[in-house]
């Protein structure tokens, strides 16, 4: 009798799953429900959902600029900022795992534009914020181009760093949060992977 009960429950679960799979999912309504607390008076976000390479949902919620009451749209550009560092580090580690680079290699192997500081800066130094490189954003600000006043491309950052003739400290001897190390790591990923 117990075996029959278990079989009946299993059959019921399978039947429910088949029935649920045959119903079209209203993903748009579910997304609206999840983001319902973002309104015309709160900071917000924009989202996109793609299935098999086809965009199915593209929506925006909340305000992009609270001071001016500018609403988010699906075309609002958000600066990802430091949130992208984890993905850059993962990409470097994947390339290392695939034997395409080593964390202990001097970064100049991939970025010969950088000056020779007399001691090698490794990929590991850049990922652990121990490279000694000056923050490119601070250097740009001193040059009259603070963040938010223009778009800085990878080429701009590489040019800023290539002009730095000294480090803040010898690589590996101290820790200092560095956007520069991660921007350069992203350029290394692009050059090594071709993507």
Phi, psi and omega in degrees: 000319180298319179297321179293321179295317179296318179296321179294317178296317179298318179296319179297318179297315180297318180296320178296319180295318179295317180297317180295320181292333182280344177277134176292136180279136175265077183297324182299315179295323179294319178297316178301321180296315182297323184259018184296336181282348176272121188230192180287001179237006182239153169302153185220211184200171171232145182227158174219139177236125177239140176235123182053040176080002181249126179291122179257327182222135175216111186219161177226148182222148172074197188252137176274327182222102183297323183298321183254000179068026181283123181284149171290145172231173178291348178259002178298134178263124179251135174281116182292329177057219187290348177299332182280348182301320181298326180285324176296314178299318179298320179296318177298315181295324177295318177295323177294317179299323180279002178076018182271346175199171177231142179296340183268359180283146175295137182295336179297342175300326182256339181231072183295348178292338182289146177294158173274112183272006179089342175223141183286141170260124180264167175299322178299318177303316182293319182289336182257011178060035179239022184283333185085355180293142177286148180291123184298328180295320178292321178295317179298320180297316179297332178275003177096010180234067180296156178305144180092347180263345177197166177272128178258121179271170175302320180298321178298314182296316180299322178294318178299313183292321181297339180270352179284119184268352180214162177259164175288331179195160179298137181307136177085358183263339180214172177242134175205121183310130188224109171292328181302312181303320182283326175294318178295322178298321178297321178294321177299315178304313181298317183290318184285319184273338185078010180233000000 
